[in-house]
Amino acid sequence: TRARARGGPAAGGGIVTISIYLAETSPKASRGVMGSMEEVFINLGIFVGSLWGKLLFDVTWHGFADWQLMFLLGLVLPIVSAVAIGLGLLPESPRYLLLVGRREDAEATLALLCPREEAQEALAAPRSAEAAMPWTEIINPTDPIHRRMLYAAYVVAFAFGASGVSALISYGPGLLALTMPAETAVSVFVGLAFAKLVATAVGSLWLVWAFSRRALLLGSVATMAVASIGLTHGYFVGSAWMQIVAFAIYLVAFGCGIGPVAYLFIPEVLESTIRSKGATFAFGVIRLMATAWLAVFPLIAAGLALMGLVAANVMSCVLIFFCTPETSGVVLEGVRDIFRKKGDV
């Protein structure tokens, strides 16, 4: 229990830090792929972990039980990553260096990571503040441009969390078992989970190149809203095939759109002075909503929970349409101009 209590915040902090780091170190031309790949590796880690769990089931080795072997395997990549960071193999974020006044170091890092024109554009951009903003500016922003930036990030965070995908993945086999044999439901769900992994890879490696962030967000959430209607209808009429098809469409739409794009959009829509705290707050919203879904889903009737899923996705689609701008192809230092309106400083 203590290990989980420590590991949970560590994993959450790691997700936020990686998202911010990828956004701040990637050239604008490849930022879409680099930022959205985080979701790919999260899904890959879940899939590989599940596979190792199956392979090591009931296995003992030198006195270690199967669950202990799983924990030992989980130490490998964190240790490798810690060594790489300790040896200085990962450069410091140039945006952080600029924020703390280390301009020469930032110039050297930008020259290493970005094309010359983009590096010059980043260095020439005016600074809206000399240091990171306090938490009061994140929770109750006084700058109207900050307010619009944060609202955009919070809307995407709400849409991600409200999708209920964590609850569907956790309780999916049980939900499918209401309309088919339990063994069949488990087999079907494994196939659906693999389809989600493939969809996430396609979304990260191709769709973020071919389509705008806004189009992927809107298309993904709108498709999920339609699929959740099909999932609800399939439950009420007792149609196993309708539920399977709707479930597949739902997970694929999430994997191709908001799943990977949220990790990219949230940090890149915030300027340097509010990026760290704003992204932390936004990802906190995601985790709180995911926890709420996990807690509420088994406590209420399945049909009511599915109808709530429909309402949440429809609301998310409307909010994304009105509150999120396009950010692809924009240097991070230019994101403030996207939110600027007449009369703003």
Secondary structure, 3 states (H helix, E strand, C coil): CHHHHHHHHHHHHHHHHHHHHHHHHCCCCCHHHHHHHHHHHHHHHHHHHHHHHHHCCCCCECCECHHHHHHHHCCHHHHHHHHHHHCCCCCCCHHHHHHCCCHHHHHHHHHHHCCHHHHHHHHHCCCCCCCCCCHHHHHCCCCHHHHHHHHHHHHHHHHHHHCCHHHHHHHHHHHHCCCCCHHHHHHHHHHHHHHHHHHHHHHHHHHHHHCCHHHHHHHHHHHHHHHHHHHHHHHHHCCHHHHHHHHHHHHHHHHHCHHHHHHHHHHHCCCHHHHHHHHHHHHHHHHHHHHHHHHHHHHCCHHHHHHHHHHHHHHHHHHHHHHCCCCCCCCHHHHHHHHCCCCCC
